[in-house]
């Protein structure tokens, strides 16, 4: 039996795969990236709507963005050799 944190990770990976599948489907419905971005953000607010106010959801999203932006940051270019 997997540990709780291992099971949580597997659950997350399944949800991530589904979200990417939905995003790919959305790309076929509109060429505008901003439309997809806003629709996905609305979905997050709707997910939390029954239990959390909008400003709290915005803070949660910002926290996730802070972490993810580090993961997706471009690696620094290697330094040019001296000489």
mmCIF file of the N, C-alpha and C atoms, coordinates in Angstrom:
data_MODEL
# 
_entry.id   MODEL 
# 
loop_
_atom_site.group_PDB 
_atom_site.id 
_atom_site.type_symbol 
_atom_site.label_atom_id 
_atom_site.label_alt_id 
_atom_site.label_comp_id 
_atom_site.label_asym_id 
_atom_site.label_entity_id 
_atom_site.label_seq_id 
_atom_site.pdbx_PDB_ins_code 
_atom_site.Cartn_x 
_atom_site.Cartn_y 
_atom_site.Cartn_z 
_atom_site.occupancy 
_atom_site.B_iso_or_equiv 
_atom_site.pdbx_formal_charge 
_atom_site.auth_seq_id 
_atom_site.auth_comp_id 
_atom_site.auth_asym_id 
_atom_site.auth_atom_id 
_atom_site.pdbx_PDB_model_num 
ATOM 1   N N  . UNK A 1 1  ? 0.858   -1.186 0.000   1.00 0.00 ? 1  UNK A N  1 
ATOM 2   C CA . UNK A 1 1  ? 0.000   0.000  0.000   1.00 0.00 ? 1  UNK A CA 1 
ATOM 3   C C  . UNK A 1 1  ? 0.897   1.241  0.000   1.00 0.00 ? 1  UNK A C  1 
ATOM 4   N N  . UNK A 1 2  ? 0.666   2.194  -0.935  1.00 0.00 ? 2  UNK A N  1 
ATOM 5   C CA . UNK A 1 2  ? 1.521   3.378  -0.998  1.00 0.00 ? 2  UNK A CA 1 
ATOM 6   C C  . UNK A 1 2  ? 1.293   4.292  0.196   1.00 0.00 ? 2  UNK A C  1 
ATOM 7   N N  . UNK A 1 3  ? 2.349   5.019  0.550   1.00 0.00 ? 3  UNK A N  1 
ATOM 8   C CA . UNK A 1 3  ? 2.242   5.997  1.630   1.00 0.00 ? 3  UNK A CA 1 
ATOM 9   C C  . UNK A 1 3  ? 1.283   7.101  1.203   1.00 0.00 ? 3  UNK A C  1 
ATOM 10  N N  . UNK A 1 4  ? 0.723   7.822  2.182   1.00 0.00 ? 4  UNK A N  1 
ATOM 11  C CA . UNK A 1 4  ? -0.266  8.862  1.892   1.00 0.00 ? 4  UNK A CA 1 
ATOM 12  C C  . UNK A 1 4  ? 0.291   9.910  0.936   1.00 0.00 ? 4  UNK A C  1 
ATOM 13  N N  . UNK A 1 5  ? 1.529   10.368 1.167   1.00 0.00 ? 5  UNK A N  1 
ATOM 14  C CA . UNK A 1 5  ? 2.074   11.400 0.288   1.00 0.00 ? 5  UNK A CA 1 
ATOM 15  C C  . UNK A 1 5  ? 2.337   10.857 -1.116  1.00 0.00 ? 5  UNK A C  1 
ATOM 16  N N  . UNK A 1 6  ? 2.658   9.583  -1.229  1.00 0.00 ? 6  UNK A N  1 
ATOM 17  C CA . UNK A 1 6  ? 2.838   8.970  -2.544  1.00 0.00 ? 6  UNK A CA 1 
ATOM 18  C C  . UNK A 1 6  ? 1.492   8.880  -3.260  1.00 0.00 ? 6  UNK A C  1 
ATOM 19  N N  . UNK A 1 7  ? 0.448   8.512  -2.545  1.00 0.00 ? 7  UNK A N  1 
ATOM 20  C CA . UNK A 1 7  ? -0.883  8.452  -3.134  1.00 0.00 ? 7  UNK A CA 1 
ATOM 21  C C  . UNK A 1 7  ? -1.344  9.843  -3.555  1.00 0.00 ? 7  UNK A C  1 
ATOM 22  N N  . UNK A 1 8  ? -1.070  10.851 -2.719  1.00 0.00 ? 8  UNK A N  1 
ATOM 23  C CA . UNK A 1 8  ? -1.420  12.225 -3.066  1.00 0.00 ? 8  UNK A CA 1 
ATOM 24  C C  . UNK A 1 8  ? -0.731  12.653 -4.359  1.00 0.00 ? 8  UNK A C  1 
ATOM 25  N N  . UNK A 1 9  ? 0.537   12.278 -4.515  1.00 0.00 ? 9  UNK A N  1 
ATOM 26  C CA . UNK A 1 9  ? 1.275   12.624 -5.728  1.00 0.00 ? 9  UNK A CA 1 
ATOM 27  C C  . UNK A 1 9  ? 0.656   11.945 -6.948  1.00 0.00 ? 9  UNK A C  1 
ATOM 28  N N  . UNK A 1 10 ? 0.289   10.676 -6.814  1.00 0.00 ? 10 UNK A N  1 
ATOM 29  C CA . UNK A 1 10 ? -0.348  9.967  -7.930  1.00 0.00 ? 10 UNK A CA 1 
ATOM 30  C C  . UNK A 1 10 ? -1.694  10.606 -8.277  1.00 0.00 ? 10 UNK A C  1 
ATOM 31  N N  . UNK A 1 11 ? -2.453  10.999 -7.256  1.00 0.00 ? 11 UNK A N  1 
ATOM 32  C CA . UNK A 1 11 ? -3.728  11.685 -7.495  1.00 0.00 ? 11 UNK A CA 1 
ATOM 33  C C  . UNK A 1 11 ? -3.492  12.995 -8.238  1.00 0.00 ? 11 UNK A C  1 
ATOM 34  N N  . UNK A 1 12 ? -2.475  13.743 -7.789  1.00 0.00 ? 12 UNK A N  1 
ATOM 35  C CA . UNK A 1 12 ? -2.136  15.009 -8.446  1.00 0.00 ? 12 UNK A CA 1 
ATOM 36  C C  . UNK A 1 12 ? -1.759  14.775 -9.903  1.00 0.00 ? 12 UNK A C  1 
ATOM 37  N N  . UNK A 1 13 ? -0.926  13.776 -10.182 1.00 0.00 ? 13 UNK A N  1 
ATOM 38  C CA . UNK A 1 13 ? -0.484  13.517 -11.552 1.00 0.00 ? 13 UNK A CA 1 
ATOM 39  C C  . UNK A 1 13 ? -1.667  13.146 -12.447 1.00 0.00 ? 13 UNK A C  1 
ATOM 40  N N  . UNK A 1 14 ? -2.643  12.423 -11.933 1.00 0.00 ? 14 UNK A N  1 
ATOM 41  C CA . UNK A 1 14 ? -3.839  12.107 -12.713 1.00 0.00 ? 14 UNK A CA 1 
ATOM 42  C C  . UNK A 1 14 ? -4.631  13.387 -13.008 1.00 0.00 ? 14 UNK A C  1 
ATOM 43  N N  . UNK A 1 15 ? -4.767  14.247 -12.002 1.00 0.00 ? 15 UNK A N  1 
ATOM 44  C CA . UNK A 1 15 ? -5.481  15.509 -12.201 1.00 0.00 ? 15 UNK A CA 1 
ATOM 45  C C  . UNK A 1 15 ? -4.727  16.405 -13.186 1.00 0.00 ? 15 UNK A C  1 
ATOM 46  N N  . UNK A 1 16 ? -3.418  16.433 -13.081 1.00 0.00 ? 16 UNK A N  1 
ATOM 47  C CA . UNK A 1 16 ? -2.603  17.237 -13.994 1.00 0.00 ? 16 UNK A CA 1 
ATOM 48  C C  . UNK A 1 16 ? -2.770  16.743 -15.436 1.00 0.00 ? 16 UNK A C  1 
ATOM 49  N N  . UNK A 1 17 ? -2.736  15.435 -15.630 1.00 0.00 ? 17 UNK A N  1 
ATOM 50  C CA . UNK A 1 17 ? -2.910  14.872 -16.975 1.00 0.00 ? 17 UNK A CA 1 
ATOM 51  C C  . UNK A 1 17 ? -4.274  15.255 -17.543 1.00 0.00 ? 17 UNK A C  1 
ATOM 52  N N  . UNK A 1 18 ? -5.302  15.210 -16.728 1.00 0.00 ? 18 UNK A N  1 
ATOM 53  C CA . UNK A 1 18 ? -6.645  15.576 -17.182 1.00 0.00 ? 18 UNK A CA 1 
ATOM 54  C C  . UNK A 1 18 ? -6.705  17.062 -17.526 1.00 0.00 ? 18 UNK A C  1 
ATOM 55  N N  . UNK A 1 19 ? -6.090  17.895 -16.702 1.00 0.00 ? 19 UNK A N  1 
ATOM 56  C CA . UNK A 1 19 ? -6.077  19.338 -16.962 1.00 0.00 ? 19 UNK A CA 1 
ATOM 57  C C  . UNK A 1 19 ? -5.356  19.650 -18.276 1.00 0.00 ? 19 UNK A C  1 
ATOM 58  N N  . UNK A 1 20 ? -4.262  18.970 -18.541 1.00 0.00 ? 20 UNK A N  1 
ATOM 59  C CA . UNK A 1 20 ? -3.536  19.182 -19.800 1.00 0.00 ? 20 UNK A CA 1 
ATOM 60  C C  . UNK A 1 20 ? -4.361  18.706 -20.991 1.00 0.00 ? 20 UNK A C  1 
ATOM 61  N N  . UNK A 1 21 ? -5.087  17.630 -20.796 1.00 0.00 ? 21 UNK A N  1 
ATOM 62  C CA . UNK A 1 21 ? -5.988  17.132 -21.847 1.00 0.00 ? 21 UNK A CA 1 
ATOM 63  C C  . UNK A 1 21 ? -7.077  18.176 -22.148 1.00 0.00 ? 21 UNK A C  1 
ATOM 64  N N  . UNK A 1 22 ? -7.650  18.750 -21.104 1.00 0.00 ? 22 UNK A N  1 
ATOM 65  C CA . UNK A 1 22 ? -8.675  19.787 -21.273 1.00 0.00 ? 22 UNK A CA 1 
ATOM 66  C C  . UNK A 1 22 ? -8.078  21.008 -21.971 1.00 0.00 ? 22 UNK A C  1 
ATOM 67  N N  . UNK A 1 23 ? -6.880  21.405 -21.579 1.00 0.00 ? 23 UNK A N  1 
ATOM 68  C CA . UNK A 1 23 ? -6.223  22.554 -22.198 1.00 0.00 ? 23 UNK A CA 1 
ATOM 69  C C  . UNK A 1 23 ? -5.999  22.310 -23.687 1.00 0.00 ? 23 UNK A C  1 
ATOM 70  N N  . UNK A 1 24 ? -5.568  21.104 -24.061 1.00 0.00 ? 24 UNK A N  1 
ATOM 71  C CA . UNK A 1 24 ? -5.368  20.794 -25.476 1.00 0.00 ? 24 UNK A CA 1 
ATOM 72  C C  . UNK A 1 24 ? -6.691  20.867 -26.243 1.00 0.00 ? 24 UNK A C  1 
ATOM 73  N N  . UNK A 1 25 ? -7.761  20.399 -25.630 1.00 0.00 ? 25 UNK A N  1 
ATOM 74  C CA . UNK A 1 25 ? -9.074  20.480 -26.266 1.00 0.00 ? 25 UNK A CA 1 
ATOM 75  C C  . UNK A 1 25 ? -9.508  21.938 -26.422 1.00 0.00 ? 25 UNK A C  1 
ATOM 76  N N  . UNK A 1 26 ? -9.219  22.750 -25.435 1.00 0.00 ? 26 UNK A N  1 
ATOM 77  C CA . UNK A 1 26 ? -9.580  24.163 -25.503 1.00 0.00 ? 26 UNK A CA 1 
ATOM 78  C C  . UNK A 1 26 ? -8.839  24.871 -26.633 1.00 0.00 ? 26 UNK A C  1 
ATOM 79  N N  . UNK A 1 27 ? -7.611  24.451 -26.900 1.00 0.00 ? 27 UNK A N  1 
ATOM 80  C CA . UNK A 1 27 ? -6.825  25.069 -27.972 1.00 0.00 ? 27 UNK A CA 1 
ATOM 81  C C  . UNK A 1 27 ? -7.478  24.862 -29.335 1.00 0.00 ? 27 UNK A C  1 
ATOM 82  N N  . UNK A 1 28 ? -8.297  23.835 -29.465 1.00 0.00 ? 28 UNK A N  1 
ATOM 83  C CA . UNK A 1 28 ? -8.991  23.617 -30.735 1.00 0.00 ? 28 UNK A CA 1 
ATOM 84  C C  . UNK A 1 28 ? -10.229 24.503 -30.859 1.00 0.00 ? 28 UNK A C  1 
ATOM 85  N N  . UNK A 1 29 ? -10.690 25.089 -29.750 1.00 0.00 ? 29 UNK A N  1 
ATOM 86  C CA . UNK A 1 29 ? -11.895 25.913 -29.795 1.00 0.00 ? 29 UNK A CA 1 
ATOM 87  C C  . UNK A 1 29 ? -11.587 27.399 -29.949 1.00 0.00 ? 29 UNK A C  1 
ATOM 88  N N  . UNK A 1 30 ? -10.387 27.822 -29.631 1.00 0.00 ? 30 UNK A N  1 
ATOM 89  C CA . UNK A 1 30 ? -10.025 29.234 -29.782 1.00 0.00 ? 30 UNK A CA 1 
ATOM 90  C C  . UNK A 1 30 ? -8.520  29.361 -29.994 1.00 0.00 ? 30 UNK A C  1 
ATOM 91  N N  . UNK A 1 31 ? -8.104  30.243 -30.879 1.00 0.00 ? 31 UNK A N  1 
ATOM 92  C CA . UNK A 1 31 ? -6.671  30.474 -31.071 1.00 0.00 ? 31 UNK A CA 1 
ATOM 93  C C  . UNK A 1 31 ? -6.104  31.463 -30.056 1.00 0.00 ? 31 UNK A C  1 
ATOM 94  N N  . UNK A 1 32 ? -6.984  32.085 -29.286 1.00 0.00 ? 32 UNK A N  1 
ATOM 95  C CA . UNK A 1 32 ? -6.537  33.124 -28.351 1.00 0.00 ? 32 UNK A CA 1 
ATOM 96  C C  . UNK A 1 32 ? -6.157  32.520 -26.998 1.00 0.00 ? 32 UNK A C  1 
ATOM 97  N N  . UNK A 1 33 ? -4.890  32.595 -26.702 1.00 0.00 ? 33 UNK A N  1 
ATOM 98  C CA . UNK A 1 33 ? -4.375  32.070 -25.433 1.00 0.00 ? 33 UNK A CA 1 
ATOM 99  C C  . UNK A 1 33 ? -5.066  32.726 -24.243 1.00 0.00 ? 33 UNK A C  1 
ATOM 100 N N  . UNK A 1 34 ? -5.316  34.024 -24.342 1.00 0.00 ? 34 UNK A N  1 
ATOM 101 C CA . UNK A 1 34 ? -5.928  34.740 -23.217 1.00 0.00 ? 34 UNK A CA 1 
ATOM 102 C C  . UNK A 1 34 ? -7.312  34.179 -22.896 1.00 0.00 ? 34 UNK A C  1 
ATOM 103 N N  . UNK A 1 35 ? -8.065  33.752 -23.911 1.00 0.00 ? 35 UNK A N  1 
ATOM 104 C CA . UNK A 1 35 ? -9.384  33.157 -23.653 1.00 0.00 ? 35 UNK A CA 1 
ATOM 105 C C  . UNK A 1 35 ? -9.248  31.886 -22.824 1.00 0.00 ? 35 UNK A C  1 
ATOM 106 N N  . UNK A 1 36 ? -8.273  31.070 -23.158 1.00 0.00 ? 36 UNK A N  1 
ATOM 107 C CA . UNK A 1 36 ? -8.042  29.812 -22.436 1.00 0.00 ? 36 UNK A CA 1 
ATOM 108 C C  . UNK A 1 36 ? -7.573  30.103 -21.018 1.00 0.00 ? 36 UNK A C  1 
ATOM 109 N N  . UNK A 1 37 ? -6.649  31.040 -20.881 1.00 0.00 ? 37 UNK A N  1 
ATOM 110 C CA . UNK A 1 37 ? -6.145  31.399 -19.552 1.00 0.00 ? 37 UNK A CA 1 
ATOM 111 C C  . UNK A 1 37 ? -7.286  31.847 -18.638 1.00 0.00 ? 37 UNK A C  1 
ATOM 112 N N  . UNK A 1 38 ? -8.093  32.762 -19.128 1.00 0.00 ? 38 UNK A N  1 
ATOM 113 C CA . UNK A 1 38 ? -9.196  33.270 -18.299 1.00 0.00 ? 38 UNK A CA 1 
ATOM 114 C C  . UNK A 1 38 ? -10.206 32.183 -17.970 1.00 0.00 ? 38 UNK A C  1 
ATOM 115 N N  . UNK A 1 39 ? -10.509 31.330 -18.940 1.00 0.00 ? 39 UNK A N  1 
ATOM 116 C CA . UNK A 1 39 ? -11.469 30.249 -18.689 1.00 0.00 ? 39 UNK A CA 1 
ATOM 117 C C  . UNK A 1 39 ? -10.942 29.290 -17.618 1.00 0.00 ? 39 UNK A C  1 
ATOM 118 N N  . UNK A 1 40 ? -9.662  28.989 -17.668 1.00 0.00 ? 40 UNK A N  1 
ATOM 119 C CA . UNK A 1 40 ? -9.082  28.091 -16.663 1.00 0.00 ? 40 UNK A CA 1 
ATOM 120 C C  . UNK A 1 40 ? -9.071  28.747 -15.284 1.00 0.00 ? 40 UNK A C  1 
ATOM 121 N N  . UNK A 1 41 ? -8.796  30.037 -15.228 1.00 0.00 ? 41 UNK A N  1 
ATOM 122 C CA . UNK A 1 41 ? -8.854  30.742 -13.947 1.00 0.00 ? 41 UNK A CA 1 
ATOM 123 C C  . UNK A 1 41 ? -10.283 30.778 -13.399 1.00 0.00 ? 41 UNK A C  1 
ATOM 124 N N  . UNK A 1 42 ? -11.253 31.011 -14.257 1.00 0.00 ? 42 UNK A N  1 
ATOM 125 C CA . UNK A 1 42 ? -12.657 30.988 -13.815 1.00 0.00 ? 42 UNK A CA 1 
ATOM 126 C C  . UNK A 1 42 ? -12.988 29.616 -13.231 1.00 0.00 ? 42 UNK A C  1 
ATOM 127 N N  . UNK A 1 43 ? -12.488 28.552 -13.869 1.00 0.00 ? 43 UNK A N  1 
ATOM 128 C CA . UNK A 1 43 ? -12.747 27.202 -13.360 1.00 0.00 ? 43 UNK A CA 1 
ATOM 129 C C  . UNK A 1 43 ? -12.188 27.033 -11.948 1.00 0.00 ? 43 UNK A C  1 
ATOM 130 N N  . UNK A 1 44 ? -11.041 27.622 -11.675 1.00 0.00 ? 44 UNK A N  1 
ATOM 131 C CA . UNK A 1 44 ? -10.453 27.527 -10.328 1.00 0.00 ? 44 UNK A CA 1 
ATOM 132 C C  . UNK A 1 44 ? -11.329 28.263 -9.320  1.00 0.00 ? 44 UNK A C  1 
ATOM 133 N N  . UNK A 1 45 ? -11.771 29.469 -9.691  1.00 0.00 ? 45 UNK A N  1 
ATOM 134 C CA . UNK A 1 45 ? -12.664 30.201 -8.788  1.00 0.00 ? 45 UNK A CA 1 
ATOM 135 C C  . UNK A 1 45 ? -13.958 29.434 -8.559  1.00 0.00 ? 45 UNK A C  1 
ATOM 136 N N  . UNK A 1 46 ? -14.510 28.834 -9.597  1.00 0.00 ? 46 UNK A N  1 
ATOM 137 C CA . UNK A 1 46 ? -15.735 28.057 -9.463  1.00 0.00 ? 46 UNK A CA 1 
ATOM 138 C C  . UNK A 1 46 ? -15.530 26.823 -8.581  1.00 0.00 ? 46 UNK A C  1 
ATOM 139 N N  . UNK A 1 47 ? -14.351 26.219 -8.675  1.00 0.00 ? 47 UNK A N  1 
ATOM 140 C CA . UNK A 1 47 ? -14.023 25.066 -7.835  1.00 0.00 ? 47 UNK A CA 1 
ATOM 141 C C  . UNK A 1 47 ? -14.129 25.422 -6.354  1.00 0.00 ? 47 UNK A C  1 
ATOM 142 N N  . UNK A 1 48 ? -13.670 26.627 -6.005  1.00 0.00 ? 48 UNK A N  1 
ATOM 143 C CA . UNK A 1 48 ? -13.635 27.056 -4.603  1.00 0.00 ? 48 UNK A CA 1 
ATOM 144 C C  . UNK A 1 48 ? -14.865 27.871 -4.183  1.00 0.00 ? 48 UNK A C  1 
ATOM 145 N N  . UNK A 1 49 ? -15.718 28.224 -5.134  1.00 0.00 ? 49 UNK A N  1 
ATOM 146 C CA . UNK A 1 49 ? -16.842 29.129 -4.877  1.00 0.00 ? 49 UNK A CA 1 
ATOM 147 C C  . UNK A 1 49 ? -17.705 28.743 -3.677  1.00 0.00 ? 49 UNK A C  1 
ATOM 148 N N  . UNK A 1 50 ? -18.020 27.474 -3.486  1.00 0.00 ? 50 UNK A N  1 
ATOM 149 C CA . UNK A 1 50 ? -18.897 27.156 -2.354  1.00 0.00 ? 50 UNK A CA 1 
ATOM 150 C C  . UNK A 1 50 ? -18.263 27.405 -0.983  1.00 0.00 ? 50 UNK A C  1 
ATOM 151 N N  . UNK A 1 51 ? -16.937 27.415 -0.922  1.00 0.00 ? 51 UNK A N  1 
ATOM 152 C CA . UNK A 1 51 ? -16.319 27.435 0.409   1.00 0.00 ? 51 UNK A CA 1 
ATOM 153 C C  . UNK A 1 51 ? -15.373 28.593 0.685   1.00 0.00 ? 51 UNK A C  1 
ATOM 154 N N  . UNK A 1 52 ? -14.883 29.280 -0.349  1.00 0.00 ? 52 UNK A N  1 
ATOM 155 C CA . UNK A 1 52 ? -13.894 30.340 -0.120  1.00 0.00 ? 52 UNK A CA 1 
ATOM 156 C C  . UNK A 1 52 ? -14.267 31.597 -0.898  1.00 0.00 ? 52 UNK A C  1 
ATOM 157 N N  . UNK A 1 53 ? -14.010 32.771 -0.304  1.00 0.00 ? 53 UNK A N  1 
ATOM 158 C CA . UNK A 1 53 ? -14.267 34.015 -1.030  1.00 0.00 ? 53 UNK A CA 1 
ATOM 159 C C  . UNK A 1 53 ? -13.204 34.239 -2.120  1.00 0.00 ? 53 UNK A C  1 
ATOM 160 N N  . UNK A 1 54 ? -13.570 35.018 -3.124  1.00 0.00 ? 54 UNK A N  1 
ATOM 161 C CA . UNK A 1 54 ? -12.682 35.284 -4.249  1.00 0.00 ? 54 UNK A CA 1 
ATOM 162 C C  . UNK A 1 54 ? -11.282 35.746 -3.874  1.00 0.00 ? 54 UNK A C  1 
ATOM 163 N N  . UNK A 1 55 ? -11.134 36.718 -2.963  1.00 0.00 ? 55 UNK A N  1 
ATOM 164 C CA . UNK A 1 55 ? -9.783  37.173 -2.620  1.00 0.00 ? 55 UNK A CA 1 
ATOM 165 C C  . UNK A 1 55 ? -8.907  36.056 -2.034  1.00 0.00 ? 55 UNK A C  1 
ATOM 166 N N  . UNK A 1 56 ? -9.503  35.141 -1.302  1.00 0.00 ? 56 UNK A N  1 
ATOM 167 C CA . UNK A 1 56 ? -8.740  34.013 -0.757  1.00 0.00 ? 56 UNK A CA 1 
ATOM 168 C C  . UNK A 1 56 ? -8.295  33.094 -1.884  1.00 0.00 ? 56 UNK A C  1 
ATOM 169 N N  . UNK A 1 57 ? -9.172  32.850 -2.838  1.00 0.00 ? 57 UNK A N  1 
ATOM 170 C CA . UNK A 1 57 ? -8.817  32.014 -3.988  1.00 0.00 ? 57 UNK A CA 1 
ATOM 171 C C  . UNK A 1 57 ? -7.679  32.674 -4.767  1.00 0.00 ? 57 UNK A C  1 
ATOM 172 N N  . UNK A 1 58 ? -7.745  33.989 -4.931  1.00 0.00 ? 58 UNK A N  1 
ATOM 173 C CA . UNK A 1 58 ? -6.685  34.709 -5.636  1.00 0.00 ? 58 UNK A CA 1 
ATOM 174 C C  . UNK A 1 58 ? -5.342  34.530 -4.936  1.00 0.00 ? 58 UNK A C  1 
ATOM 175 N N  . UNK A 1 59 ? -5.338  34.543 -3.606  1.00 0.00 ? 59 UNK A N  1 
ATOM 176 C CA . UNK A 1 59 ? -4.093  34.341 -2.859  1.00 0.00 ? 59 UNK A CA 1 
ATOM 177 C C  . UNK A 1 59 ? -3.571  32.921 -3.046  1.00 0.00 ? 59 UNK A C  1 
ATOM 178 N N  . UNK A 1 60 ? -4.474  31.952 -3.070  1.00 0.00 ? 60 UNK A N  1 
ATOM 179 C CA . UNK A 1 60 ? -4.062  30.566 -3.309  1.00 0.00 ? 60 UNK A CA 1 
ATOM 180 C C  . UNK A 1 60 ? -3.426  30.444 -4.685  1.00 0.00 ? 60 UNK A C  1 
ATOM 181 N N  . UNK A 1 61 ? -4.086  31.018 -5.693  1.00 0.00 ? 61 UNK A N  1 
ATOM 182 C CA . UNK A 1 61 ? -3.558  30.971 -7.058  1.00 0.00 ? 61 UNK A CA 1 
ATOM 183 C C  . UNK A 1 61 ? -2.182  31.631 -7.112  1.00 0.00 ? 61 UNK A C  1 
ATOM 184 N N  . UNK A 1 62 ? -2.041  32.796 -6.480  1.00 0.00 ? 62 UNK A N  1 
ATOM 185 C CA . UNK A 1 62 ? -0.757  33.503 -6.494  1.00 0.00 ? 62 UNK A CA 1 
ATOM 186 C C  . UNK A 1 62 ? 0.335   32.664 -5.847  1.00 0.00 ? 62 UNK A C  1 
ATOM 187 N N  . UNK A 1 63 ? 0.022   31.985 -4.757  1.00 0.00 ? 63 UNK A N  1 
ATOM 188 C CA . UNK A 1 63 ? 1.005   31.113 -4.113  1.00 0.00 ? 63 UNK A CA 1 
ATOM 189 C C  . UNK A 1 63 ? 1.446   29.988 -5.037  1.00 0.00 ? 63 UNK A C  1 
ATOM 190 N N  . UNK A 1 64 ? 0.490   29.380 -5.726  1.00 0.00 ? 64 UNK A N  1 
ATOM 191 C CA . UNK A 1 64 ? 0.840   28.323 -6.675  1.00 0.00 ? 64 UNK A CA 1 
ATOM 192 C C  . UNK A 1 64 ? 1.686   28.877 -7.815  1.00 0.00 ? 64 UNK A C  1 
ATOM 193 N N  . UNK A 1 65 ? 1.330   30.072 -8.303  1.00 0.00 ? 65 UNK A N  1 
ATOM 194 C CA . UNK A 1 65 ? 2.090   30.682 -9.395  1.00 0.00 ? 65 UNK A CA 1 
ATOM 195 C C  . UNK A 1 65 ? 3.524   30.981 -8.979  1.00 0.00 ? 65 UNK A C  1 
ATOM 196 N N  . UNK A 1 66 ? 3.708   31.420 -7.745  1.00 0.00 ? 66 UNK A N  1 
ATOM 197 C CA . UNK A 1 66 ? 5.065   31.694 -7.250  1.00 0.00 ? 66 UNK A CA 1 
ATOM 198 C C  . UNK A 1 66 ? 5.933   30.437 -7.296  1.00 0.00 ? 66 UNK A C  1 
ATOM 199 N N  . UNK A 1 67 ? 5.356   29.312 -6.902  1.00 0.00 ? 67 UNK A N  1 
ATOM 200 C CA . UNK A 1 67 ? 6.099   28.046 -6.912  1.00 0.00 ? 67 UNK A CA 1 
ATOM 201 C C  . UNK A 1 67 ? 6.326   27.574 -8.346  1.00 0.00 ? 67 UNK A C  1 
ATOM 202 N N  . UNK A 1 68 ? 5.265   27.582 -9.150  1.00 0.00 ? 68 UNK A N  1 
ATOM 203 C CA . UNK A 1 68 ? 5.374   27.079 -10.521 1.00 0.00 ? 68 UNK A CA 1 
ATOM 204 C C  . UNK A 1 68 ? 6.285   27.929 -11.390 1.00 0.00 ? 68 UNK A C  1 
ATOM 205 N N  . UNK A 1 69 ? 6.312   29.242 -11.166 1.00 0.00 ? 69 UNK A N  1 
ATOM 206 C CA . UNK A 1 69 ? 7.161   30.095 -11.998 1.00 0.00 ? 69 UNK A CA 1 
ATOM 207 C C  . UNK A 1 69 ? 8.632   29.723 -11.834 1.00 0.00 ? 69 UNK A C  1 
ATOM 208 N N  . UNK A 1 70 ? 9.011   29.266 -10.658 1.00 0.00 ? 70 UNK A N  1 
ATOM 209 C CA . UNK A 1 70 ? 10.390  28.816 -10.455 1.00 0.00 ? 70 UNK A CA 1 
ATOM 210 C C  . UNK A 1 70 ? 10.659  27.530 -11.227 1.00 0.00 ? 70 UNK A C  1 
ATOM 211 N N  . UNK A 1 71 ? 9.677   26.656 -11.255 1.00 0.00 ? 71 UNK A N  1 
ATOM 212 C CA . UNK A 1 71 ? 9.822   25.389 -11.966 1.00 0.00 ? 71 UNK A CA 1 
ATOM 213 C C  . UNK A 1 71 ? 9.943   25.614 -13.472 1.00 0.00 ? 71 UNK A C  1 
ATOM 214 N N  . UNK A 1 72 ? 9.204   26.582 -13.996 1.00 0.00 ? 72 UNK A N  1 
ATOM 215 C CA . UNK A 1 72 ? 9.194   26.832 -15.433 1.00 0.00 ? 72 UNK A CA 1 
ATOM 216 C C  . UNK A 1 72 ? 10.173  27.919 -15.873 1.00 0.00 ? 72 UNK A C  1 
ATOM 217 N N  . UNK A 1 73 ? 10.954  28.450 -14.944 1.00 0.00 ? 73 UNK A N  1 
ATOM 218 C CA . UNK A 1 73 ? 11.937  29.476 -15.298 1.00 0.00 ? 73 UNK A CA 1 
ATOM 219 C C  . UNK A 1 73 ? 12.981  28.880 -16.232 1.00 0.00 ? 73 UNK A C  1 
ATOM 220 N N  . UNK A 1 74 ? 13.387  29.679 -17.173 1.00 0.00 ? 74 UNK A N  1 
ATOM 221 C CA . UNK A 1 74 ? 14.445  29.222 -18.081 1.00 0.00 ? 74 UNK A CA 1 
ATOM 222 C C  . UNK A 1 74 ? 15.751  29.145 -17.315 1.00 0.00 ? 74 UNK A C  1 
ATOM 223 N N  . UNK A 1 75 ? 16.518  28.082 -17.572 1.00 0.00 ? 75 UNK A N  1 
ATOM 224 C CA . UNK A 1 75 ? 17.823  28.006 -16.894 1.00 0.00 ? 75 UNK A CA 1 
ATOM 225 C C  . UNK A 1 75 ? 18.729  29.138 -17.378 1.00 0.00 ? 75 UNK A C  1 
ATOM 226 N N  . UNK A 1 76 ? 19.568  29.594 -16.493 1.00 0.00 ? 76 UNK A N  1 
ATOM 227 C CA . UNK A 1 76 ? 20.500  30.661 -16.845 1.00 0.00 ? 76 UNK A CA 1 
ATOM 228 C C  . UNK A 1 76 ? 21.451  30.175 -17.920 1.00 0.00 ? 76 UNK A C  1 
ATOM 229 N N  . UNK A 1 77 ? 21.776  31.074 -18.823 1.00 0.00 ? 77 UNK A N  1 
ATOM 230 C CA . UNK A 1 77 ? 22.733  30.729 -19.875 1.00 0.00 ? 77 UNK A CA 1 
ATOM 231 C C  . UNK A 1 77 ? 24.096  30.520 -19.254 1.00 0.00 ? 77 UNK A C  1 
ATOM 232 N N  . UNK A 1 78 ? 24.857  29.552 -19.765 1.00 0.00 ? 78 UNK A N  1 
ATOM 233 C CA . UNK A 1 78 ? 26.192  29.332 -19.208 1.00 0.00 ? 78 UNK A CA 1 
ATOM 234 C C  . UNK A 1 78 ? 27.069  30.566 -19.421 1.00 0.00 ? 78 UNK A C  1 
ATOM 235 N N  . UNK A 1 79 ? 27.922  30.816 -18.466 1.00 0.00 ? 79 UNK A N  1 
ATOM 236 C CA . UNK A 1 79 ? 28.824  31.959 -18.548 1.00 0.00 ? 79 UNK A CA 1 
ATOM 237 C C  . UNK A 1 79 ? 29.814  31.745 -19.681 1.00 0.00 ? 79 UNK A C  1 
ATOM 238 N N  . UNK A 1 80 ? 30.112  32.831 -20.357 1.00 0.00 ? 80 UNK A N  1 
ATOM 239 C CA . UNK A 1 80 ? 31.103  32.746 -21.433 1.00 0.00 ? 80 UNK A CA 1 
ATOM 240 C C  . UNK A 1 80 ? 32.473  32.499 -20.828 1.00 0.00 ? 80 UNK A C  1 
ATOM 241 N N  . UNK A 1 81 ? 33.289  31.707 -21.502 1.00 0.00 ? 81 UNK A N  1 
ATOM 242 C CA . UNK A 1 81 ? 34.637  31.442 -20.971 1.00 0.00 ? 81 UNK A CA 1 
ATOM 243 C C  . UNK A 1 81 ? 35.459  32.712 -20.911 1.00 0.00 ? 81 UNK A C  1 
ATOM 244 N N  . UNK A 1 82 ? 36.221  32.841 -19.867 1.00 0.00 ? 82 UNK A N  1 
ATOM 245 C CA . UNK A 1 82 ? 37.086  34.023 -19.704 1.00 0.00 ? 82 UNK A CA 1 
ATOM 246 C C  . UNK A 1 82 ? 38.279  33.910 -20.655 1.00 0.00 ? 82 UNK A C  1 
ATOM 247 N N  . UNK A 1 83 ? 38.668  35.010 -21.127 1.00 0.00 ? 83 UNK A N  1 
ATOM 248 C CA . UNK A 1 83 ? 39.899  34.977 -21.897 1.00 0.00 ? 83 UNK A CA 1 
ATOM 249 C C  . UNK A 1 83 ? 39.802  35.570 -23.157 1.00 0.00 ? 83 UNK A C  1 
# 
